[in-house]
Amino acid sequence: MATLYRRHARNLFGASVLALSLAAGPSLAETIFTPTSDGFVGDVSAEAPNRAPIYAGTPVTISGEDLSPGQQITLMRGTTVLNADTPLTVAADGTFSFDVTVDEEAATGLQPIVVIGENPAAATVVDLKVSPEVPVSGAEQFDILSQPVTRGLYQVAYSPKSDALFVTAAVGRPPVKESALVKVNPETLETIAQVTPDAAPARKDGSDGGLFAVYGIDVDDANGTIWVTNTRQDTVAVYSQDDLSLVKQFAPDAAPHPRDIVVDEGNNRAYVSTSFTPEILVFDTKTLEPLEPITVPSNIRGEDFGTMALDLDEKAGKLVTASLNTPEAAIVDLNTGEVKVFEAKGAQGASGAAFDAQDGLVFVASQQTDNLLIIKADTGEVLHDVEIGAGPLNVTFEPVSRHAFVANRGSGTITVVDTEGKIVANLDAGSFPNQLRADGKGNVYAVNKSRGENDEAGDRVWRIHAAD
C-alpha cells in the first residue's frame, strides 16, 4: 500500500511540477499541449471520384470544409502518415484536399482515417469505406425483363387482386416538384396509368411545400387501395387501385420521416416505419384512422432503435424491422404484441430487412458495412455475414426459389443469396437499384433510380424470375 501511495504521490507531484513549469513563461512554447478548438470544427470526408464506390486500387480524395484557415492537417491510417510528403494547410476558405490511392491489397470494410489538426489542435476519425467488388454473374439462371417508367423511381409493390404493379417516383429535394404514382402491367412492364400527387401546403417557414411526393408503397387488396408515404411532409396517403384517385391525404406531421409501409390485409392494419425513431406507426385500413403505435426499444444503453425497413409475414403474424441507428433488428409478434429485439452484429446503417417464416430467418442489409446478415430469429444468432456489394439498400426474400435478393445501390447490382449465405448470382441492375419486392409466385420486381436525365440505365422497373 505504501509503495502504491508513493507511486501516486510521485505522479501527482510530477504533474504539479509540470504545471508550474508550463506557467513559467518562455517554456510555454515548448509544451505539446498547444491551444485547441475544444472539439473538431468542420467536416471531413473520403470519397472516390463522382462518389463512386471505393474499391481496392481506387483513387480517393480526403477533403475538409468549414475548418480553421491556416490549421495544419495530418492524416493517419494506423501509424502511417498518409500525407508525410505533402504538408496540408487549411486554405482561407476553410478547405483542404488530399488525394490518395487505396492499395490493391486493401481489406474491405470501414477503414478509420485519423484527422489531426494543429493550430488550433483538434482531431477526428473519418471512415474510408472499402467496398467488396463482387463480379457480375449468374444472369443465365434467370429470365429478366426491364422497362423504363418515369423519373425518380423509389419503390414498387404488386397487387394480386388487380394483377398490377404500383410504383412511386419522386425527383429532387424539397420542394419536390416532380412525383408520380404509376400503375404498371406486370407482364409487359408497360405503364397503364399515372397520376401526380396534390400540392402540399407551405412549409412552416412559409416556403413552397412542393407536392405530396410519394416514396414508400404497399397495396391493400382487401380494400382496393394503395398506401404511400409522403416522406417530405412527414405523413402518408391512400389512393385507389382502380383509377389512382386520392382516397385520403393525411395531414403533414402525421408520421415523422416515414420510410416503409406494409399492409396486413387480414387484420386491416397498415404499419409505417419512421427511420430515426423507435416507433412503428399503425393505421386502421378500413376507417383510415391512426391507432396506438408500436415502440421498438433498443437494448443499447442511451441509444434509440431507428425503424427503417419493414417486412411482414401475414400468415405467421410477424413484422420485422432493422435499425438505422443501432446494430439491431426486431421482430414484432402481431398476435401477442411481443417485441423481440436482438443484436445484428456487423450491421451499420441497416436499411433493408426481410423475413423467411419457413426457416425462421431474418435478413438484414446494411449500407455502411456492405453486407447481408442472415440471423436465426428465435435465438438472434448471426448465421452468415455475406459481403454483397457497395451500398446495399433493400432486401426481399423470394419464397419459391428460397433466395434473398439484395439491391446494391452503390455497385448497381442485385445480389442473389441462398439461405446458407452463398452468392448464387450477382445481376447487373443498371444505375442505383433502390428497392425490390417478391410477389410470392416466383417473381421479384425491382426499381432503380437514374444518374440524371437521359440515363438509359436508370428509372427502370425489372422483373426477375428463375429460368425454367
C-alpha positions as CSV (number, residue, x, y, z in Angstrom):
1,M,0.0,0.0,0.0
2,A,2.9,2.4,0.9
3,T,4.6,1.7,-2.4
4,L,1.3,2.4,-4.3
5,Y,0.9,5.6,-2.3
6,R,4.4,6.8,-3.2
7,R,3.8,6.0,-6.8
8,H,0.7,8.1,-6.9
9,A,2.4,10.9,-4.9
10,R,5.3,11.0,-7.5
11,N,2.7,11.2,-10.3
12,L,0.8,13.9,-8.6
13,F,3.9,16.0,-7.6
14,G,5.4,15.4,-11.1
15,A,2.2,16.8,-12.7
16,S,2.3,19.8,-10.3
17,V,5.9,20.5,-11.3
18,L,5.0,20.2,-15.0
19,A,2.1,22.6,-14.4
20,L,4.4,25.1,-12.7
21,S,7.0,24.9,-15.5
22,L,4.3,25.5,-18.1
23,A,3.3,28.6,-16.2
24,A,6.8,29.9,-16.0
25,G,6.6,32.0,-19.2
26,P,9.0,31.2,-22.0
27,S,8.8,27.4,-21.6
28,L,5.1,27.6,-22.6
29,A,6.2,27.4,-26.3
30,E,7.8,24.0,-25.6
31,T,4.6,22.3,-24.5
32,I,2.8,19.7,-26.7
33,F,-0.5,20.9,-25.2
34,T,-1.0,23.8,-27.6
35,P,-4.2,25.9,-28.0
36,T,-7.2,23.9,-29.1
37,S,-10.5,24.4,-30.7
38,D,-12.2,22.4,-27.9
39,G,-13.5,19.9,-30.4
40,F,-13.0,19.3,-34.1
41,V,-14.6,22.1,-36.1
42,G,-15.6,21.3,-39.7
43,D,-16.4,18.3,-41.8
44,V,-14.1,15.8,-43.4
45,S,-15.0,13.1,-45.9
46,A,-13.3,10.4,-48.0
47,E,-14.8,9.9,-51.4
48,A,-13.9,8.4,-54.8
49,P,-14.5,10.5,-58.0
50,N,-18.2,11.1,-58.7
51,R,-19.0,9.5,-55.3
52,A,-18.5,6.0,-56.9
53,P,-17.8,3.1,-54.6
54,I,-14.3,2.8,-53.2
55,Y,-12.6,-0.5,-54.1
56,A,-9.1,-1.7,-53.6
57,G,-6.9,0.2,-56.1
58,T,-9.3,3.2,-56.2
59,P,-8.2,6.8,-56.1
60,V,-9.8,8.6,-53.2
61,T,-9.9,12.3,-52.2
62,I,-9.9,13.1,-48.5
63,S,-11.3,16.6,-48.1
64,G,-12.4,19.0,-45.5
65,E,-14.6,22.1,-45.3
66,D,-15.5,24.7,-42.6
67,L,-12.2,24.2,-40.9
68,S,-10.0,26.9,-39.4
69,P,-7.9,28.7,-42.0
70,G,-4.2,28.1,-41.5
71,Q,-4.8,24.9,-39.5
72,Q,-2.2,22.2,-40.3
73,I,-3.7,18.8,-41.0
74,T,-2.1,15.4,-40.6
75,L,-3.9,12.3,-42.0
76,M,-3.1,8.9,-40.5
77,R,-4.1,5.3,-41.1
78,G,-2.9,3.4,-38.1
79,T,0.7,4.5,-37.6
80,T,1.2,5.5,-41.2
81,V,1.1,9.2,-42.1
82,L,-0.7,9.4,-45.4
83,N,0.5,13.0,-46.2
84,A,4.0,12.6,-44.9
85,D,5.4,14.1,-48.1
86,T,2.7,16.7,-48.6
87,P,2.1,19.1,-45.7
88,L,-1.5,20.2,-45.6
89,T,-2.7,23.7,-44.5
90,V,-6.3,24.7,-44.5
91,A,-7.0,27.4,-47.1
92,A,-8.5,30.8,-46.4
93,D,-11.9,29.4,-47.3
94,G,-11.7,26.6,-44.7
95,T,-11.0,23.8,-47.0
96,F,-8.2,21.2,-47.7
97,S,-8.0,18.3,-50.1
98,F,-5.6,15.3,-50.4
99,D,-5.6,12.6,-53.0
100,V,-4.5,9.0,-52.1
101,T,-4.9,5.7,-53.9
102,V,-6.2,2.7,-51.9
103,D,-3.7,-0.1,-52.5
104,E,-4.6,-3.3,-54.3
105,E,-4.2,-5.4,-51.1
106,A,-6.6,-3.2,-49.0
107,A,-9.1,-5.1,-46.9
108,T,-12.8,-4.3,-47.3
109,G,-14.6,-2.5,-44.5
110,L,-14.6,0.8,-42.7
111,Q,-11.0,2.0,-42.6
112,P,-10.5,4.6,-39.9
113,I,-8.6,7.7,-41.0
114,V,-7.4,9.8,-38.1
115,V,-7.5,13.5,-39.0
116,I,-5.2,15.5,-36.7
117,G,-5.3,19.3,-36.7
118,E,-2.8,21.7,-35.2
119,N,-3.1,25.5,-34.8
120,P,-5.7,25.0,-33.3
121,A,-5.3,21.4,-32.1
122,A,-8.2,19.0,-32.7
123,A,-8.8,15.5,-34.1
124,T,-11.5,13.4,-35.5
125,V,-11.9,10.0,-37.2
126,V,-13.3,9.5,-40.7
127,D,-14.4,6.2,-42.1
128,L,-13.0,5.4,-45.6
129,K,-15.2,2.6,-46.7
130,V,-13.5,0.0,-49.0
131,S,-16.3,-2.0,-50.6
132,P,-16.3,-5.6,-51.9
133,E,-16.1,-5.8,-55.6
134,V,-18.4,-8.7,-56.5
135,P,-18.3,-9.7,-60.2
136,V,-21.5,-9.8,-62.2
137,S,-22.5,-13.4,-62.7
138,G,-25.4,-15.9,-63.0
139,A,-27.8,-13.9,-65.3
140,E,-28.3,-17.1,-67.3
141,Q,-30.2,-18.6,-64.3
142,F,-33.0,-16.0,-64.6
143,D,-35.5,-14.6,-67.1
144,I,-35.1,-10.9,-66.7
145,L,-37.2,-8.1,-68.2
146,S,-36.7,-4.4,-67.8
147,Q,-38.5,-1.3,-69.0
148,P,-38.3,2.5,-68.3
149,V,-41.1,4.1,-66.4
150,T,-40.7,7.7,-65.2
151,R,-38.1,9.8,-63.4
152,G,-37.2,9.2,-59.8
153,L,-38.5,5.7,-59.2
154,Y,-38.5,4.8,-55.5
155,Q,-40.5,1.7,-54.5
156,V,-42.7,-1.0,-56.1
157,A,-45.5,-3.2,-54.8
158,Y,-47.5,-6.0,-56.6
159,S,-51.3,-6.4,-56.2
160,P,-52.6,-10.0,-56.9
161,K,-56.2,-8.7,-57.0
162,S,-55.5,-6.0,-59.6
163,D,-52.7,-8.1,-61.2
164,A,-50.8,-4.8,-61.4
165,L,-47.6,-3.2,-60.2
166,F,-47.7,0.1,-58.4
167,V,-44.6,2.3,-58.4
168,T,-43.8,5.5,-56.6
169,A,-41.5,8.2,-58.0
170,A,-40.1,11.5,-56.7
171,V,-37.3,13.7,-58.1
172,G,-35.1,16.0,-56.1
173,R,-35.1,17.7,-52.7
174,P,-37.8,19.9,-51.2
175,P,-39.7,21.5,-52.6
176,V,-40.3,18.4,-54.7
177,K,-42.0,19.5,-57.9
178,E,-42.0,16.1,-59.8
179,S,-43.6,13.0,-58.4
180,A,-45.8,10.2,-59.7
181,L,-47.8,7.2,-58.7
182,V,-47.7,4.7,-61.6
183,K,-49.7,1.6,-62.4
184,V,-47.7,-0.9,-64.5
185,N,-48.6,-4.1,-66.3
186,P,-46.6,-6.9,-64.5
187,E,-46.2,-9.0,-67.7
188,T,-45.0,-6.3,-70.2
189,L,-43.9,-3.7,-67.6
190,E,-45.6,-1.1,-69.7
191,T,-47.3,1.9,-68.0
192,I,-51.1,1.6,-67.6
193,A,-51.8,4.8,-65.8
194,Q,-50.1,7.6,-63.9
195,V,-51.1,10.4,-61.6
196,T,-49.3,13.4,-60.0
197,P,-49.9,13.9,-56.2
198,D,-51.6,17.0,-55.0
199,A,-49.7,20.2,-54.0
200,A,-48.7,20.3,-50.3
201,P,-49.3,23.3,-48.1
202,A,-46.5,25.8,-47.5
203,R,-43.8,24.7,-45.1
204,K,-43.6,26.0,-41.5
205,D,-41.1,28.7,-42.6
206,G,-43.5,29.9,-45.3
207,S,-41.6,28.4,-48.2
208,D,-43.1,26.4,-51.0
209,G,-44.3,22.9,-49.9
210,G,-44.0,21.3,-53.3
211,L,-46.0,18.2,-53.9
212,F,-47.1,15.5,-51.5
213,A,-44.4,13.4,-53.2
214,V,-44.8,9.6,-52.9
215,Y,-42.0,7.3,-51.7
216,G,-42.8,4.1,-49.7
217,I,-45.7,1.9,-51.0
218,D,-47.8,-1.2,-50.3
219,V,-51.1,-2.4,-51.6
220,D,-54.3,-3.3,-49.7
221,D,-56.3,-5.7,-51.8
222,A,-58.9,-6.2,-49.1
223,N,-60.0,-2.5,-49.6
224,G,-58.8,-1.9,-53.1
225,T,-56.3,0.8,-52.1
226,I,-52.7,1.8,-52.2
227,W,-50.9,3.2,-49.2
228,V,-47.9,5.5,-49.7
229,T,-45.5,7.5,-47.5
230,N,-45.1,11.3,-48.1
231,T,-41.6,11.5,-46.5
232,R,-41.0,15.2,-47.2
233,Q,-44.2,16.2,-45.4
234,D,-43.9,13.6,-42.6
235,T,-47.2,11.9,-43.5
236,V,-49.0,9.2,-45.5
237,A,-51.7,9.0,-48.1
238,V,-54.2,6.4,-49.5
239,Y,-55.1,6.0,-53.2
240,S,-57.5,3.9,-55.2
241,Q,-56.1,0.9,-57.1
242,D,-58.7,1.3,-59.8
243,D,-58.1,4.8,-61.1
244,L,-55.3,6.1,-58.8
245,S,-57.6,8.7,-57.4
246,L,-56.8,10.0,-53.9
247,V,-58.8,8.4,-51.2
248,K,-57.3,10.2,-48.2
249,Q,-54.4,12.5,-47.7
250,F,-53.3,12.6,-44.0
251,A,-52.2,16.0,-42.8
252,P,-48.5,16.9,-42.6
253,D,-46.7,15.7,-39.4
254,A,-48.9,12.6,-39.1
255,A,-45.8,10.4,-39.4
256,P,-42.2,11.6,-38.7
257,H,-40.0,10.9,-41.7
258,P,-41.9,7.8,-42.9
259,R,-39.9,5.3,-45.0
260,D,-41.5,1.9,-45.5
261,I,-45.2,0.9,-45.3
262,V,-46.6,-2.6,-45.2
263,V,-50.3,-3.7,-45.0
264,D,-51.8,-6.5,-43.1
265,E,-54.9,-7.1,-45.1
266,G,-56.4,-9.8,-42.9
267,N,-56.3,-7.5,-39.8
268,N,-56.9,-4.2,-41.5
269,R,-53.7,-2.6,-40.4
270,A,-51.0,-0.6,-42.1
271,Y,-47.6,-0.2,-40.5
272,V,-45.2,2.6,-41.1
273,S,-41.5,2.9,-40.2
274,T,-40.2,6.3,-39.0
275,S,-36.5,6.0,-40.0
276,F,-34.8,7.7,-37.0
277,T,-37.3,7.0,-34.1
278,P,-38.2,3.7,-32.3
279,E,-41.8,3.9,-33.4
280,I,-43.8,1.9,-36.0
281,L,-46.9,3.8,-36.7
282,V,-50.2,1.9,-37.0
283,F,-53.3,2.8,-39.1
284,D,-56.7,1.2,-39.5
285,T,-57.1,0.4,-43.2
286,K,-60.9,0.4,-43.0
287,T,-61.5,3.5,-41.0
288,L,-58.3,5.2,-42.2
289,E,-57.5,6.4,-38.7
290,P,-54.3,6.3,-36.7
291,L,-54.0,3.8,-33.8
292,E,-51.6,3.3,-31.0
293,P,-48.0,3.0,-32.4
294,I,-45.6,0.1,-31.6
295,T,-42.4,1.1,-29.8
296,V,-39.3,-0.8,-30.5
297,P,-36.8,-0.3,-27.7
298,S,-33.0,-0.5,-28.1
299,N,-31.0,-2.9,-26.0
300,I,-28.1,-0.5,-26.2
301,R,-27.9,2.0,-23.3
302,G,-28.5,5.6,-24.3
303,E,-29.5,4.7,-27.9
304,D,-32.7,4.7,-29.8
305,F,-33.8,2.0,-32.3
306,G,-34.5,3.6,-35.7
307,T,-37.2,1.7,-37.5
308,M,-36.1,1.7,-41.2
309,A,-37.1,-1.3,-43.3
310,L,-40.3,-3.3,-42.7
311,D,-41.3,-6.8,-43.8
312,L,-44.5,-8.5,-42.9
313,D,-45.5,-12.2,-42.9
314,E,-49.3,-12.1,-42.6
315,K,-49.7,-15.8,-42.1
316,A,-47.1,-16.0,-39.4
317,G,-48.2,-12.7,-37.8
318,K,-44.6,-11.4,-37.8
319,L,-43.5,-7.9,-38.5
320,V,-39.7,-7.5,-39.0
321,T,-37.6,-4.3,-38.9
322,A,-34.0,-3.3,-38.9
323,S,-32.5,-0.3,-37.1
324,L,-30.8,2.5,-38.9
325,N,-29.4,3.9,-35.7
326,T,-28.1,0.8,-33.9
327,P,-26.7,-2.6,-34.9
328,E,-30.1,-4.3,-34.1
329,A,-33.1,-5.9,-35.6
330,A,-36.5,-6.7,-34.2
331,I,-39.5,-9.0,-34.6
332,V,-43.0,-7.9,-33.6
333,D,-45.4,-10.7,-32.9
334,L,-48.7,-9.2,-34.1
335,N,-50.7,-11.8,-32.3
336,T,-49.3,-11.2,-28.8
337,G,-47.8,-7.8,-29.1
338,E,-44.4,-9.0,-28.0
339,V,-41.4,-7.1,-29.4
340,K,-38.2,-9.0,-29.6
341,V,-35.0,-7.0,-30.2
342,F,-31.7,-8.7,-30.9
343,E,-28.2,-7.7,-31.9
344,A,-27.3,-7.6,-35.6
345,K,-23.6,-7.7,-35.0
346,G,-21.7,-6.4,-38.0
347,A,-24.5,-4.2,-39.3
348,Q,-24.1,-0.4,-39.5
349,G,-26.7,1.8,-41.2
350,A,-29.1,-1.1,-41.8
351,S,-31.8,-0.1,-44.2
352,G,-33.2,-3.4,-45.5
353,A,-34.9,-6.3,-43.7
354,A,-36.7,-9.4,-44.9
355,F,-38.2,-12.5,-43.2
356,D,-38.4,-16.2,-44.0
357,A,-41.0,-17.8,-41.8
358,Q,-40.3,-21.3,-43.0
359,D,-36.8,-21.4,-41.6
360,G,-37.2,-18.5,-39.1
361,L,-34.6,-16.3,-40.7
362,V,-34.2,-12.6,-40.7
363,F,-32.2,-10.9,-43.4
364,V,-30.6,-7.5,-42.7
365,A,-28.9,-5.4,-45.4
366,S,-26.6,-2.6,-44.3
367,Q,-25.4,0.4,-46.4
368,Q,-22.4,1.3,-44.3
369,T,-21.0,-2.2,-44.0
370,D,-21.8,-3.5,-47.4
371,N,-23.2,-6.8,-46.1
372,L,-26.1,-9.1,-45.7
373,L,-26.6,-10.7,-42.3
374,I,-28.7,-13.9,-42.0
375,I,-29.9,-14.2,-38.5
376,K,-31.8,-17.0,-36.7
377,A,-34.9,-15.4,-35.5
378,D,-35.5,-17.4,-32.3
379,T,-32.0,-17.0,-30.9
380,G,-30.7,-13.9,-32.6
381,E,-27.6,-15.8,-33.7
382,V,-25.9,-14.4,-36.8
383,L,-25.6,-17.5,-39.1
384,H,-23.9,-15.8,-42.1
385,D,-22.3,-12.4,-42.8
386,V,-22.1,-12.0,-46.6
387,E,-20.2,-9.3,-48.4
388,I,-22.6,-8.5,-51.3
389,G,-21.6,-5.2,-53.0
390,A,-21.5,-1.4,-52.4
391,G,-24.3,0.3,-50.5
392,P,-27.0,-2.5,-50.1
393,L,-30.2,-0.6,-49.6
394,N,-33.0,-3.2,-49.6
395,V,-33.6,-6.9,-49.4
396,T,-36.5,-9.1,-50.2
397,F,-37.0,-12.9,-49.7
398,E,-38.4,-14.9,-52.6
399,P,-40.1,-18.0,-51.1
400,V,-40.3,-20.1,-54.2
401,S,-36.6,-20.2,-55.0
402,R,-35.8,-19.6,-51.3
403,H,-33.3,-16.9,-52.2
404,A,-32.8,-13.4,-50.8
405,F,-32.4,-10.6,-53.4
406,V,-30.4,-7.5,-52.4
407,A,-30.4,-4.2,-54.2
408,N,-26.9,-2.7,-54.0
409,R,-27.3,0.9,-54.8
410,G,-23.6,1.8,-54.9
411,S,-22.5,-1.1,-57.2
412,G,-25.5,-1.2,-59.4
413,T,-26.2,-4.8,-58.8
414,I,-28.8,-7.2,-57.4
415,T,-27.2,-10.0,-55.4
416,V,-29.0,-13.3,-55.0
417,V,-28.1,-15.2,-51.9
418,D,-29.3,-18.6,-50.6
419,T,-30.3,-19.3,-47.0
420,E,-26.8,-20.8,-46.4
421,G,-25.1,-17.5,-47.2
422,K,-23.9,-18.4,-50.7
423,I,-24.0,-15.9,-53.5
424,V,-25.7,-17.7,-56.4
425,A,-25.8,-14.7,-58.8
426,N,-24.9,-11.1,-59.0
427,L,-27.1,-9.3,-61.6
428,D,-26.4,-6.1,-63.4
429,A,-29.3,-3.7,-62.4
430,G,-28.3,-0.5,-64.1
431,S,-28.0,2.7,-62.1
432,F,-28.7,2.9,-58.4
433,P,-31.0,-0.1,-57.7
434,N,-33.3,1.3,-55.0
435,Q,-35.9,-1.3,-53.8
436,L,-37.4,-4.7,-54.7
437,R,-40.2,-7.0,-53.7
438,A,-41.2,-10.6,-54.2
439,D,-44.7,-11.4,-55.3
440,G,-44.9,-14.8,-53.6
441,K,-45.2,-16.5,-57.0
442,G,-41.5,-16.7,-58.0
443,N,-41.2,-13.1,-59.3
444,V,-39.0,-10.3,-57.9
445,Y,-39.9,-6.8,-59.0
446,A,-37.2,-4.1,-58.6
447,V,-36.8,-0.4,-59.4
448,N,-33.8,1.7,-59.9
449,K,-33.0,5.4,-60.0
450,S,-31.1,7.3,-62.7
451,R,-27.8,9.3,-62.6
452,G,-29.6,12.2,-64.2
453,E,-31.6,12.9,-67.3
454,N,-31.1,10.8,-70.4
455,D,-29.7,7.9,-68.3
456,E,-30.9,4.8,-70.2
457,A,-29.8,2.5,-67.4
458,G,-31.9,4.3,-64.8
459,D,-35.6,4.9,-63.8
460,R,-36.5,1.3,-64.8
461,V,-38.6,-1.4,-63.4
462,W,-37.4,-5.0,-63.5
463,R,-39.0,-8.4,-63.3
464,I,-36.7,-11.3,-62.3
465,H,-37.8,-14.9,-62.4
466,A,-35.8,-18.1,-62.0
467,A,-35.4,-19.7,-65.5
468,D,-37.2,-22.9,-66.1
